[in-house]
Amino acid sequence: MLRTTRTRFLRNKDLIPIESLSTIGIVGLGGIGSFMVQGLAMMGWRMVMGYDSDIVVTHNLSSTCYPIKDVGRSKRESAEKLFKSYSEDWQKFVPMTNFGINHTPENMMIVCTDDMESRRMVYENWVKLSNPRFFIDLRMGATSIEISTVTPDNDNYLQDWIPTNAVVSAPCSMKHTVFATNHVVSLGLAQVYNLVAGLAYYDYIWSSLNPNMVEFGTLITPKMKEVSVDTRTQSVNRLDSDASRIDISYPRSTQNREDYSS
């Protein structure tokens, strides 16, 4: 099927300039990462650096975007193939092995690995950059999700971070659901949009799907010198007025953490 850049991203052109979607990194290409790769390709990112050394196994099929025929293939290869099926010729996915302590991250990073220590390692490498833009940590349990977002001016990441052994472990058969995966990916892609477009965003989001509820951290609004007054006002006014904005000390505690491995 013929695709052209002129019409391909037509519906996004007044939301986010295609030229601002340069290079972004994503560490972890499992459940969350696979759907993020698909979404980033559809958004129009020019280059996505994808880090993972695992292979696709049968139980991954219930919470990833990979097809059955990819069982046995490395996740980075499957992610590259997935990206190509949703992207244009000028877009590129770069498959990388596991992100290591000596790797230099991109200034825009997403992390969704299967343990908290690797997430922190990526974060600690990211904060050392000379020009970091944003860092988004996406976490998923069977029926709840958690998102922690960091920028150079607003960094509460260690407040939200706990060691893996402090996370309440769930049975293997209750760790992930496709609806939780899609929920966190939807919010994660929206967070990417808010940050790139210079709109308001919450530095922390926790959401449960059983029952449906959402709680937010601090609302971060863009600085006046960075965006127009109209954009700032528009961003704040678009926030859902009926969303729950309450004390999130409980969701941030270890008592409410699920197993976020992916």
C-alpha positions, 0 to 999 in steps of 0.5 A: 500500500502506497504511503506518503508523508504529505498525507500520512501525518496530516491529522497530527500536523496541528498537534505536534510538528513532525520536525520535533520528533527527532530521536528517542530511546526506549529501554525494554521491548516487552509488553509495554515497549512493543506497543510503544514502538508501534505508537512512536512509528505512527506518531512519526519519530525519525529514529527510535533506539530500542534496547533489549536482549531477550527473545519472544516466548509464548507467554509474551503473546498475551501482553505484547504487540508481537505476532505468534510467528515471532516466538523465538525471535529476539525482541529487538528484531521483532521490534524493528520489524514492527516499526518498519511495518508502521513507518516511512522510509525516512524513519529508522529503528535501531536495534540494540542489546541491553542498555548497560552502565556504559551506554549513553542515553538519548536526551529523550528516553522511555524505560519499561524494563522488568526490574527497578534497578535497571530503570534507575541505572538508565535514569542515572545515566540520563541525568548526566547528559549535558542536554537532557529533555525528558525521562519517562518510566512506564510500569505495569501490573495486572490491573494497575499502571504507574508513570513517573516523568522527569525533566531537568527542571522537575525531578522527583524520580527517586521519590517514586523509585523502590527496589525490586524486592520491595515490590509486591510479587504477583503469581506468574499467571497474574502479572500482565494483562493486555488491557493494562498494557494498552492503558499505560502505553496510551498514557505514555504516548500522551505524555510524550506528546505533552512534553514534546509539544510543551504542554502541561503534564503530571509528573506522576500518574497512578491508575487502577483498572479494578475499579477504574480510578486515577490519581495524579502527582504534581501538575507541571505547566510550561514556562511562559518563555518556552511556549505561547500564552495560548498554548499554555492556557489551552493545555491547562483548560484541556485537563479533564475537570472530573479527574481525581486529583488527590493525595497520592502518598498511598499509591506511591507506597510499597503496599500498593505496588504490583509486580511491574516486570514485563 
